Amino acid sequence: NAGVTQTPKFQVLKTGQSMTLQCAQDMNHNSMYWYRQDPGMGLRLIYYSASEGTTDKGEVPNGYNVSRLNKREFSLRLESAAPSQTSVYFCASSSGQGSYNSPLHFGNGTRLTVT
Amino acid sequence: EDQVTQSPEALRLQEGESSSLNCSYTVSGLRGLFWYRQDPGKGPEFLFTLYSAGEEKEKERLKATLTKKESFLHITAPKPEDSATYLCAVRGSGGSYIPTFGRGTSLIVHP
């Protein structure tokens, strides 16, 4: 099993450009998440999807949009990139909202630099 | 609001020098406490889930323990390959199933 797959692994954007980060999981998980990780800040939740067809804002949603394309795929879009969005982005999945004991499984991240 | 504080922020050990990492938490009704390992350039990798005070879990040189206010990750006779950042997260029963993460402890084990 591949687990959680993120593409691309690296990306450099200029201020104002747009891009979509892709995430797919093959574990039949219901819930999916997008986090960003910055030095000294830890993991911060951007958006999450409790189940197919639903999305909700997390701690730092401004400047981002998401799409839960189907049960496997959850994408994150930056409409107009800003230098403050330079970060490492992680996608994660878990069994579901009703499974409080289910851990998150993470992809290996997308390293984004906005110049 | 659930809170997680990890200490120390960074820890340097010599190979074979045992030590412990701390995760203090405040949560309304603990549903689960999770430990993860994160290697440079990789995503966090799940290690353990603990559910109730007194519970212990072990994996190779790692042992996680849980009290009502904190969890410890004990590392016995560490090796350089144990070098990583260790993250702690909690899930409470306060309404959201979203876990709250600590900022992690960066562990370096010198040969």
Interface residues (C-beta under 8 A of the other chain):
Chain A: V4 S31 Y33 G40 M41 G42 L43 L45 Y48 A50 G58 F90 A92 Q97 G98 Y100 N101 P103 L104 H105 F106 G107 N108 G109
Chain B: R31 G32 F34 Y36 G41 K42 G43 P44 E45 F46 T49 Y51 L87 A89 R91 S93 Y97 I98 P99 F101 G102 R103 G104
